Amino acid sequence: MTQKSEYLIDLIYQKFKNYKAKEIFLEKESLKKFIFSLLKEN
């Protein structure tokens, strides 16, 4: 994983964790796997 992608995942994770309107249950590893599944080329 590149440093840039790690940084973007951290940013997204922090945005979700700070979202107060609804409680979001999120694990960083799950988020990382989901993002990579979106980016994976078939």
One Martini backbone bead per residue (centre of mass of N, CA, C, O) as a GRO file, in nm:
protein
   42
    1MET     BB    1   0.097   0.036   0.021
    2THR     BB    2   0.063   0.351  -0.007
    3GLN     BB    3   0.090   0.647   0.152
    4LYS     BB    4  -0.155   0.784   0.018
    5SER     BB    5  -0.368   0.564   0.073
    6GLU     BB    6  -0.338   0.564   0.378
    7TYR     BB    7  -0.419   0.860   0.415
    8LEU     BB    8  -0.705   0.838   0.291
    9ILE     BB    9  -0.813   0.628   0.488
   10ASP     BB   10  -0.776   0.801   0.739
   11LEU     BB   11  -0.965   1.029   0.654
   12ILE     BB   12  -1.222   0.865   0.618
   13TYR     BB   13  -1.230   0.743   0.900
   14GLN     BB   14  -1.249   1.014   1.056
   15LYS     BB   15  -1.510   1.115   0.931
   16PHE     BB   16  -1.687   0.880   1.029
   17LYS     BB   17  -1.619   0.902   1.339
   18ASN     BB   18  -1.728   1.223   1.343
   19TYR     BB   19  -2.014   1.136   1.286
   20LYS     BB   20  -2.317   1.239   1.464
   21ALA     BB   21  -2.602   1.159   1.345
   22LYS     BB   22  -2.468   0.870   1.341
   23GLU     BB   23  -2.386   0.560   1.434
   24ILE     BB   24  -2.065   0.416   1.349
   25PHE     BB   25  -1.951   0.098   1.262
   26LEU     BB   26  -1.587   0.091   1.240
   27GLU     BB   27  -1.322  -0.064   1.078
   28LYS     BB   28  -1.027  -0.012   0.934
   29GLU     BB   29  -0.987  -0.284   0.785
   30SER     BB   30  -1.262  -0.286   0.644
   31LEU     BB   31  -1.221  -0.028   0.486
   32LYS     BB   32  -0.969  -0.115   0.334
   33LYS     BB   33  -1.097  -0.359   0.187
   34PHE     BB   34  -1.318  -0.202   0.043
   35ILE     BB   35  -1.142  -0.007  -0.121
   36PHE     BB   36  -0.977  -0.228  -0.269
   37SER     BB   37  -1.226  -0.356  -0.407
   38LEU     BB   38  -1.285  -0.100  -0.581
   39LEU     BB   39  -0.979  -0.084  -0.715
   40LYS     BB   40  -0.984  -0.348  -0.834
   41GLU     BB   41  -0.865  -0.518  -1.103
   42ASN     BB   42  -1.005  -0.746  -1.361
   0.00000   0.00000   0.00000
